């Protein structure tokens, strides 16, 4: 039961209807603070129009929220009009809300779980006000064990798994993709399911083989394959697909999942399809290499009708299949299925692999990118696919192995992809671009890709550890020095691969002549449509009207250049920021990120900066970390040569030469502690846990650099770079915190970790079509150049740097002061700008200029 002081008892209970009299018209407002404990997603079904008749066309997803007042919990369904808050990560677990309006509703199902209300009634969250993160509330998140709180409206002491309230589903989807599993119901098979006590422990023999099943179904009279097959089949798993979610809005399937296993015995291979709740019970505990016993299955035509072959269907009913995992020692040697085969390629051998070739790789992880999402391109519509970039090294060539790793239904493994881990990826395919040269390729997923890494005991259980390519890699690994690898180990940050072309002609060829130029206002609308961590590339024709160089955390001082002829401010500024708390009763409108400039024919005049406090509160939808600017007053007109005072005081060293911050120091007589422990997992099943908390805080000698920045009363108003944009140096002692910070839903703080870049450039673009201003970050000292640019010598002019996205590798990079001094080269230059946009949650939208090509007459 709810606690005596439970806020829900005082508010929601008053509006609870009688038996079968729940009405969506009755509502109640809870004005005190409530805490978001959890958010859970699922797809709607046929009953959606009944519960939300006004939101039929507002997407396929529904969200249940678990809220608490600190005394008890309640599970409610969010009105579809609030979905955008979750999709852009504005509303997330850990935040507080108030002025929440609830209306009563009838649940789609009456589950036996602690979150359900009696008498078939529950609540729908209609509107709310999101608390600003800086605002103090009565309860600290870390002071409460939220999972132990009682449920409002339930008298049960045993907490059961939650199920969706507004659809006939038994499982929830992850918030950010449809491939991983999510929720308490996903569990390993029980010991009772795994054991087969009625069978002898040794000398086990199958009652039927794969070839007999195939011949009976395809060529015989289907004697043993008619109906449910009772004969025991003993096979080994050689491939395992990711989970496939097939839930549809016009179907009421409770657990719409399937997974495909390729299995074999001594007579051949066949596909086994796990359906529905069988996936929930068995998917997590089955892995390639396992030997399994199957009974009570059905033999069917292969799902690809053009293949004259069979598949084995395993379901939880009609009939309920029986699955057991067997030890190799219990199977008769005469019937022991062959072990899985692998095709490991090292980085040198991959250089000659053709496009589409499948391979397995092993390498030392030296870069783990942040998870991002892209729109599905296979016709499934609105699905967002989650991926991240990995950089693997194996010592066989100077070319690292780049892997674009999508979700593989192994969420726990993906969270352990730390730099300095030994990573094995199986069943990848080669993606090679003919326009990028021989060495430009990457690997990406197939349906059966699996990933294994150190720290989870994977390698000691897999048969590949005995293969020669793996043993050769381990020999190289043990020769590496921890500190040298740590110096180049990175995590998170903006990353683009393969590098875009360095000429407009090649870029147009890649796009088949369809660049899809946007006007400034269109770009604004497209950016506002992005969901959390969604990545998209946009093209716009623009001129550069201002360039600044800032140090992270010191944006009040900067070097800047402005084009006086084209960057004059409009006569009126944008509307002022609203309050720091927001009321949401429908999808929130996105803030005005862009500024409008008059067209060239319109007279323009300078305006001095409006007086405003830089410390004034900013609301959660218009955070100053947004990389798309609002209308901002520009600095007053200055004579040429006096817009900034240039001093050659900035160091010309690149940020890579800065002394790294190493927090883990191996023993002086052993420089391979971390890598040695990683290699040991191939020999025994141990989880390395380095508890060395020694922290080496090197003092940065920035005193001399400080005087190179110009401090003035009228500095250009640019939003600071987002923390997630700059890659972090890997900190082995705090690796779990770093991975959590860059993970989906995570939040990094500027002071917590050391970035590889001290400074960054911001370019103000003025759209040629409508004068809208866009502020984009430019990182020429961090971007990877195209292979074509590495073969040709070039100078570090602005035209060359923008078209290559990076400084020349043949000459020393210019200092920020020198580069700003050359910015007058950009005057009146019309450019085709390639902008990479990624929504980072809340108000923060990252815009990075990856390329800018000069337009010629």
N, C-alpha and C positions, 0 to 999 in steps of 0.2 A: 504494500500500500504506500501511497505518497506520504511524505513527512507532514507533520502537523502544520509546519510553516510554509508548505509548498505554495508558491505563487499560483500555479495552475489550479490548485484546489480552490483558491479564492476568486479566480477569474473564469476559467474555462468551465468549471463545474456549474456555474450559475446559468450558462447557456446550453448545457447538455439537454437534448430533447428526450422525450419519452420513447418507449419502444416503437421502432419502425416509424418514427415521426421526425427523423432528421431532415432539416430543411436548409438548403444552401443560403437562404435569405437571412437566417439568424446569424448574427456576428457579434464578436466581442473584441475589444481592444485591450491589449496588455501594454501598459505604458512603461513599465519598468524594464530594466535590462535583462535580456535573455542571451544565452550563449549557444553558438552553433557547435554542437558536438560532432555531427557527422552529416554528410550529404551523400545520397545514394541515387544512382541513375538506373532507369529501365525504360524499355520501349512501350509505347501505348499499344492497346489491342482494340478489339471490336467495341468494347464498352466505353471508349473515350468520349464519343459524342454525348453519351448519357451524363457523364460527370462534368464535362467541360464543353457544353454546346457552343459557347462563344469563342472557343479557341481551336476549332477544328483544323485550321490551316496554319498553326503556329509551331510546326515541327513534330518529329516523331518521339521525342524524349519527354519523360516525366521525371521529376525529382522528389524524393522523400527526404525531409530534413529531421534530424534528431536535435531537439532544443532542450535546454535545461536552464533552470533558475538557480542552480547550486544546491537545491534540495531534492529534486526529482527530475525525471526526463519524460519527454513526450515525442512521439513520432507523428509528423504531419506531412501532408502533401503540399508542395508549392504550386501555386497557381501558374499555369503555363506562361502567363504574362511576365513572370519573374525569372523565367529560364535564362534570360540574357545575363543576369547577375552571376549565375554559375558558369555560363559558357565563357565569360570574360574574366573569371576568377575574381570578381568583385566581392561576392559572398563566398566564403570558404570556412572550413572548420577552424575554430580558434578565435573567430571574431565575435563581437557582441552586437546585438540589434535591440531596438526598442520601438515602441509604438507599433507593435505587430498586431495586425488585424486578422482574426481567425473566423472562419465560417464553418458551420457543421456540415457534414456530408456523410453519405453512406459508402462504406468500403466495397471494393470490387470482390473481396473475399474476406472471410473471417478466419484469419490464421490463428493457430495456437502458438502465439508468440507474445512476449512480454510487451511489445509495443502496440498491441491491438486494444481497442476499447470494447467494453461490453455492449451488448445489444446492437451490434452491427454499425455503430456510429464512430466517426473519427472527425478530424479537423483538417481544414484546408487553409494554408497560409496565403492570404489575399494581398497584403501589403506589409511593408516594414520600412524601418529606417536603420541604415547601416551606420554603426558608430565609427567615428574617426579613430584611427589606431593610436593616436597620441592622447586621446581622452581617457581619463581615469575612470575606472568602474570599481564596484565594491569587491569583486572576487578576482584573484589572480588565477590564471589558467593552470599554472603548475601546482597550485595548492589543493586541487580537487581531483579525486579519483572518479572521473566521470562514468566509467564503465560499471562502477559499483553502486551508483545511485538507483533508487527504486523507480519504477515506471508509474506515471500518473494513470489512474484508471484501471490498474491491474492489481490483483491480489495475489498473484503468483510469486513465489520466492525463487523458483528456478527460471533463469533467463533463457528463453529459446531464441533461435535465429530469427532475425527480422525478415519479412517478405514484403514485396511491393503492396501498397495500399490501394492503388487505382488501376491495377491490371492483374490478369490471371497469370502471373509469373511466379516462379519460385526462386529465381536468382536475380541478382543485381548485376549491372554492367559496371566496369570501371568508369571513372569520370571522364577519362581522356582518350580511350580507344575501345574498340570492340573485340580485341584479340586476347587480352589478358583475362584472367579470372578475378573475381572480387567477391568478398563476403565470407561469412563463417561456414556456409554450407559446403564450400569447396574443401574437401578433406580427403585424406588418404583412405584407402579401403581398410576396413577393420581387420584385425587379426583373424577373426572368424572367417571372413571372406578369403583371406590369403591362404589359410591352411586347408589341407585336404587330408583329413585324418583317416578317412576310410581307405586311402590308397597307400601302398607300401612306400617306404621312404627311399628305396633304391630300386634300380632296374625298371623304371617306369617306361611304358611303351604306349604310343598313341593307338587309338582304335581305327583311325583313318588318316590318310595323308592328303596333302594338297593336290597331288596329281589325280588321286582317286576322286576327290570332290569335283575337280574340273572335268574329268572325263565323264563322270556320271551326269553332271548338269548339262554339258554342252553336246555330248555325243551319245549318251546312254538314254535310258528311260527315266532318269531322275529317281532311281530307287532310293538310295541313301540320302539324296538331297531334297526329297519331297517333304515339305513342311519343316518343322523344327528338327534340326539334326542333333541327336543325342550323343553321337559318337565323339569321343574325346579327340581333340586335335592339339598336338604339342608343337609349338612354333617359337621362333625367336624373332624379336622385333629388330628390324634393321633400319627403319626410318619411322619418324614420328612427326606428324604435321602440327602446325599451330592450331589452336581452337578456331572453329568457324561458327560464327553466330548467324543464324538465318531467321531471326525473329522478324515478323511482319506485322504491320498495323491492322491487317485484315484477318489475322489468325490469332487464336487464343492458346497457342502452344505454351505450356508451362515452363519448359526448359529447352529452348530452341538452340541447342548446340550439337555439333558433330566434330569428330576428329578422325583422321585417317592414319592407320598404321600399315606400313609395308612389312610383312612377315615372311619367313621362309622356313622350310624344313629341307630334308635331303632330296626331296623330289621337285622342288620348285618354289616360286614366290607367289604371293597373293595379297590383295588389299583387304584389310579389316576395318570396318567403319563402326566407330563407337557413336551411339545416338543418345541424345537427351540426357537423362539423369545418370546414365552410365559414365558420361564424361565427368560429371560432378564427383562420382565416387572413385573413379579409376585414373583419370587423366594425369593427375599430379604424381602418382606413384609408379607409373609405367615409363620406362626410358629405353632408348636403343641399347640392345645387348641383352635385355631381359628375356628369359624363357617363360612363356605363359601357356597355360592349359585352358582350352575353350570347350564349353559344352552348351547345348541348348541355343544354338545360333541358326541363322537362316542363310542359305546360299542364293544369291541373286545375280542377275545380269549386271555387269560392270556399269557404273553410273555414266561412263562415256560410251554411249550406245554404239559408236563406230568401232569400238574395240570388242572383238569377239572373245570376251573373257568374263570371269566371275569376280564377285566380291562377297565377303562374308559380313553379314549385318549382325551387330551385337546390340541388343536393346534391353531395356529394363522390364518390358512386358510383351506378351504375345510373341514369343515366350520371354520369361525373365532369364537372361543369359547367366551362365556361371563362369567366372574368371578366377584363375589362381596363378600366382607367381611361383615358379619352381626354381629350386636350386639345381645347378648343373649336375651335381653329384647324385641327384635323385632320378635322372633320366638315363636310360640305357645308352651306353656308348654307340650302339648300332643305330640309334634314332636321334642322337644329339644334333640339333640344327647347326649349320655353319655359322661362324661368327661374322659380324658386320665387316664390310670392307671399306677402306678409306682411301682417298686420293689426295694426299697432302702435297701441296706445292709451296715452295719458298718464294720469296719476293723476286729472286732472279729468274726463276722458272716462269713466274706469272707474266713477265714481260713479253713472252712469246705465246701466251694463251690467247686463243681467238675469242671474239665477242660471243657471249652466251655459254662458254665452257663452264662446267661445274667443277668445284674443287673444295678441298678442306684446307684450312690454314691454322697455324699455331704461331703466336708471336708475343712479344713483350709489349704491353699496352703503355704507350707514352703520351697519348692524348685521348681523353674521354670527353666528347662534346656534350652540350646540353641537349636534353630531349626537345624536339620540336614536332610540329604536325603539318602535314600537307593534305590537300584535298585528294580524294581517291580519283584515279583516272580510269577505272575499269567499268564505269557506268553505274556504280552503285549509289551515285548521287551525293548525299551530304556527308558521307562517312569521312572522318579525319583519321589519317594513318600516322602513328607516332614512330619517330625514328631518331637516331643519333649517329654521329660520326665517331669512328674509332681509328686510331693510328697504331699499327702494329709494326714492330721491328724484329728482324730475325738474324741480322748480321750478314746476310748473303749478298746484299747490294745496298747502294746508297738510297735506293728508292723504297720508302716505307710502303706497307700495305694499307690502303685506305678502305675502310668497310663502312658502308651506309647500312646500319643495322636497324631494321624495323622490329616491331614487337614480335616475339617468338613464343608467347604464352609462358614465359619464364620471368615473371616480375621480380621475384627475389634475386635471381641471378643478375638481372639488369641493374638492380640497385647496388650490386657489389662489383661493378665494373670500375674499379679504382685503377689509376695509373700504377705501374710497376706490378700489375697482376699478369700472370701468364694466362692468355685467353686462347681457347680453341673454338673456332667456328666451323661447323660442318654444313655441307650441302649448300654452299654459296655459288653464285654465278658471276661471271666476269661481265662488266659493262665497259665497253671501250668506245671512245669517240674518235672517228676517223679524222676529224678536223683538229684534234688537240695533240697529235703526234704519237709516236710509238710508246712513250712512257706514261701517257696520261690514261689511266684506267682506274676503276675501283670495283669492289666486290659488293654484292647486295644479296638480299634474301631470296630463297625459293620457298615453296610451301613447306618444305621439310627442314628448314634451317634450325639448328640447335646451337646454343652457345654455352660454354663451360668455362669457369674461371677459378682461380685459386681462392681459398678462403671458405669454400663450401664443401670441400671433400670430393669434388666431381672427378678430378683427374685420376685419383687412386682407384676409382670404380670402373673406369672405361678401358676397353681393350687397346685403344690407340697408344697408350703409354709405352707399349713395347715395340712400336714401329720405329724403323731406322730414322725417318725424318724427325720424329719427336726426340729421339735420343741425341741426334746431331744438334738440334736446337738447344736442348738442355746443356750440352757441353759448351756451346757458345754463351749461354746465359750465365753459367758459373764463372766465366772469365770477365764479366762486366763489373764495373765499379758502381756501387750504390749512388755515390755523390754525383758522378757524371750523369747518370740516368735521371736523377732528381732534378738536375739543372735544366733539363729539357722537358720534364714532365709537366703537362698542362691539363687543366680541367675547365670545362665550360667556355663561355664567351661566344661572340659572333664568329661563324666559320662558314666559308663557302668553298665548295669543291664539286666538280672540277673547276679550276679558275675560268672565268668567262673569257671569251676571245678578246684580242687586243685591237681589233679593228671593227669599224661599223659594218663593213662588207661581210666579214666572217660572221658577225653576230646576226645580221639579217639572214644569212644563209642558214644558220642554225635554227632560226625562227621561221624559216621558209617564207621570208619576206613580210611576215605579219608581226610587226612589233607591238601593235595595239597601243599606240600613243594615247595617253590620257590627258585631259585638261586638269588643271589644278583642283577644281571643284570635284571632278570625277575621282581623282586620287584620294581626296578627302573622304568621299563616300565609301570607296573600297577599303580604306584603312579602318573606317569605323565598323565595317562588316566583319573584320577578322575576329576569330575566336582566340581563346587563350593559347599561346605558343603556336599559333598558326603562322606559317611562313609563306610569303608570296613575293614575286618579282614584278615590278612595275616599270614602265618606260614613260618618260616625260621629256618634252623639249623645254629647255630652260636656259637661263643665264645665271651666272654666279655673281651675286651682289655683295657678299661679305664672306670673309674667311677669318676664323679665330683659331688660336691654339691655346688650350687650357690644360692645366694640371688637374688630375682627379682630386676632388676635395678642395680645390683652390680656385673655383670658378669665378670668385670675385676679382681675380687678377688674371689677365690674359693678354696675349699678343693678338692684334686684329688688323685687318685691312678691310676697307669698305669702298665700293665703287660709288662715288658721289653722284654720278650721272644717272644711275639706274636704281639705287637702293633708298631713295627718299621715301619717307613714311607717309602713309595716308593721313588725311587731315583729321581723322577721328580714330580713336582706339577701339578695340573690341570691348564688349560688355564686361563688367567686373565679375569676379568669381563669386558664386553663391556661397551659402553657408557650408561648413565642413561636415554637416550631416545631411543625408538625403532621404527623402521619402519616395519609395518606389511602389506604385500601384499598377504599373504597366512597364514594358521594357524601357529602360532609361535611355534618353537621348544622349548621344555621344557629345562630348564637349567640342567647342570650336577650336580645333587644333591648328587651323591654317589661317593666314592673314590675307586680306584682299588688298592688292595694290591697284591703283588706277591704271588704265591702259596707257601706252606711251604718248598718245595724243592728248591726254588729260594733264593740265598743269598740276605740278606737285610742289610742295613746300616742306621744309623741315619743321619739326616740332621738337621742343625740348622734352626730356623725359618727365613723365608725370611723377609726382612725389608719392612714393609708396614704400611701405616697410617691407624689406626683404624677408622678414621673419613672420609676415602675416600668414595665418593658417591657410592651407590649400586643401581643397576637398578631394575626396578619394577618386573622383572621376577626372580631375584636372591637376594631377600631381606634377610638380615642377620637373620630375624626372622624365616626363614625356619628351620624346625626341622629335615631335612635330610641334612647331611653335604656334603660339597664338599671335594676334596682332600685338606688336610691342613697339613702344616709342624708340626711335633710332637716335643715335648721338647727333648733336648739333653739327652743322656744317663746319668743316675746317679746311684750311688751305691745303693744297697739295703738298705732301711732304711733311705735314704736321699732324696727320690723323693719328699717328702713334710715334712714339719716340723709340727708335730702334737702337738697341745696344747689343754688341756682340758679346754677351755674357752667358748665353745658354751653352751648355756643353754640346759638342757635336757628336758625342757618343750615342749610339743607338740604345734604346731601352734594354736590349738584350745583354748589354755589357754591364748592366747593373748587378751588383753582388746579390745573388739569390738569398732568399730567407729559408734556411734549412732548419726544420724543427726536429728532425730525427738524425742523430749522430751515431753512426755505427762505431763499434770498438776500433781503436786505432790499429790493432793487429788483424782486423778482418773488415775489409771494405765492401763485402758483398753479403751483408747480413740479410737484407730484405729479399734480394734476388735468390740467395741460397735457400731461404725458407720457402720461397715460392716453388722452387724446383723440387724440394723434398716432398711436396704433396703427391708427386708422381710415384713415390715409393711407398708412402704410408698415408693413411687417412687421418690427417691431423689438421686442425684449423689454426693457422698462424694468428697470433694476437700479440702484437708488439705493444707493450705498455710503457715504452720509453717516453716519458713526458718532458724530456729535456727540451727546452725551447731556446734557440739561438736567435736572439733579436739583434740583428745588425743595425747599427745606427746609420742612417742615410745622410750623406753629406750634401744636403740641399741648400745650405746657407748661401753658397755662391750663386746657385741658380735662381734664387728668389728675386734678385735684383733685376733679372732679365724681363720680368713681367711688368707691364704698364698698369698702374693703378690710377684710375681717373674717376671723376664724378659721373661721367656719362659713358660707362662701358656698354657695349652691345648686350642686349638682353637675350641670352641663349639658355635653354634648359640644360642642366648638367647631364652628362652621359649616364645611362642606366648602369647599375652595378652588374647586371647580367650580360652586358655587351662586351666587357673586357675579360679576357681569359685570366684565370687564376693560376698561380704557381701551386703545384701539388704539395700539400702538407701531409706527410704520411702519418704524423701523430694525430691529426684531426681529419682523417680521410672520410670518416662517416659523416661528419658535419658538412664537409665540402660537397659530398655527393648528395646529401639531403637538401643542400642549399640550391643546387642546380636542377634537382629532379622536378618533375611535373608537380606543381603546387608548392614547391619550395620557395624560400625567399632568402636572398643573400644580403648581408649588410656590408657597407663600404669598409668599415674598420676591422671586420673580422678576419679577412684573408688578404694576402698580398697579391696584387695584380702584376702581370708581366709588363704592363704599359703604364708609364708615369703620366703621359699626356695624350691628347687626342685633338684632332681637327674637327671643326664644325663648319659646314658650308651652307650658306643660305642660298637656296635656289629660287629663282623667280620664274614661274611658268610663263612661257611666251603667249599662251592662249588667253589667259584671263588674269594674269598678274598675281595669282596666289603664291604666297611665300611658303617654302618648305625647308625646314632645318634638318639636315642629314649629317650624321657622323661620317668622317672619312678617316680610315686607318691605313695609310700607305706603309707604315713601318710594321704592320702585323699581317697584311694581306699576302697571300701566296700568289706569285706571278704565274702567268701561263707559260708552259714549256717553250712556246715560240719566243717569248721575251728573253728567256735565258740564253738563247743561242745568238742573239743579235745585241750588239752594243748600242746603247742609247744614252741620251743625256737626261738629267733630272730637271727638265722644264715642266711647267704645269700641264701642258698638253700631253706630254709623254707620261707623266705620273698618273694623270686621270684616265688615260686610255688603257694603261696597264694595271691600274689599281694599286701600284706599289712603286717604291723607289727602284732605280736601276741597280742590278746586282754587280755591275761592272765598275761603278764609281761609288765613292763614299756618299752616304745620304746627306742631304743638306740639313743644317740645323733648323729648328723651327723659326728662328729669327730670319734666316736667309730665305726660307720658303715663303714666309709672310712678305718679305721684301719683294719677292718676285711675283706676288699675286696680281700686280697691275697687268700682267700678261693676260689675265682673264677678262679684261675690260672689253665689253661689246662682243664677247665670244658666244655664239649660239651653239648649244650642246645637246646631244642626245644623252640623257642621264638614265642610268640603270640603277634603280633604287630597290634594295632588299628590305622588306617590311616584315616585322614579327611582333605580334602583340604579346607583351610580357606580363599581362595581368593588371587589373584595376585600370588606372589611367595611363600606364606606361606602354607606349608603342615605340618600338625601336625602328628607326629608319637609318640605313647605312648605304652610302653611295659606293657601289662596287666598281662602276665604270662610268666614264663620261667621254663621249666621242665628239670631236669638233665637226660641226656642219660646215661644209664648203659650198661655195656658189657653183 
